[in-house]
């Protein structure tokens, strides 16, 4: 009887102490600042490689009147803008919505769907997508100057899903092969030369994870008829060759990402199952209990940040952390749902875009337990 009471008392003490990771230490978030968006809504953010600058995109409602013979009607567009801040000085607007007026002076709807910093922090690729689902990538400096393709070329190109390589001169891009973006082809733009190379011409892919330092990419290869099982391949972006890593025998649902050290990739194979594996054909596959949602690796310490959806299929949810060494989950923000976040490369700062009646862009300092040996 005394033994049973002791066990129950021990369980109660553990529950009262709350979640812990790696001994007595637990992750912590400290609010640093909340950026003033005015009437705009922040939609996406990305840290520079050194973690000093934060680029973020906003959108707002713009009304316009259409004059007819009998009546005037009013319509609305939701164009985006891009800002860069060091969290000390006033944010600088580097892409203005007014720059995209049509011949009649109207501003169309478009969203910033991706922000990608070059490894040297000197260039920013801004992906814009319009109401028709067409995307283009604009190249800017952090000060807002155009980065030309070639000595006298334009500063934009068609494509989406862009990723810089380690030389900060080569930009990988996806081009739609099967609508609506079910399969893609791959191209590589040499920015200074203004020269575009088409890679792996006979192949189509469901997803890509860029490996900047290695100048390679991990891809999920699919045939256009979806008749064959998906295969994982390793593409050399310099040589244009592909190495087969084997069939994805447990399936593929989406979400392909590479770890920051470029030694593993992760992808969903179920609504609550994230596959993690190395980049050899013989690599073992681990399965982690992560919900199918937005997620990011944190630095190189093995932790994973993700959004725990409020409901299945919802984009918004609770910011949570998974420690694979302890196989434990911790909810980091319980008081407010979020719909987007960005982790600084060193894993110590976090930009969080909250959901709700008054969305905010918050900056947190993230403190994590030490990594397991």
Secondary structure, 3 states (H helix, E strand, C coil): CHHHHHHHHHHHHHHHHCCCCCCCCCCEEEEEEEECCCCCEEEEEEECCCCCCEEEEEECCEEEEEECCCCEEEEEECCEEEEEECCCCCCEEEECHHHHECCCCCECCEEEEEEEECCCCCCEEEEEEECCCCEEEEEECCCCCECCCCCCCCCEEECEEEEECCCCCEEEEEEEEECCCCEEEEEEEECCCCEEEEECCCCCEEEEEEECCCCEEEEEECCCCCCCCCEEEEEECCCCEEEEEEECCCCCCEEEEECCCCCEEEEEEECCEEEEEECCCCCCEEEECCCCCCEEECCCCCEEEEEEECCCCCCCEEEEEEECCCCEEEECCCCCCEEEEEECCCCCEEEEEECCCCCCEEEEEEECCCCCC
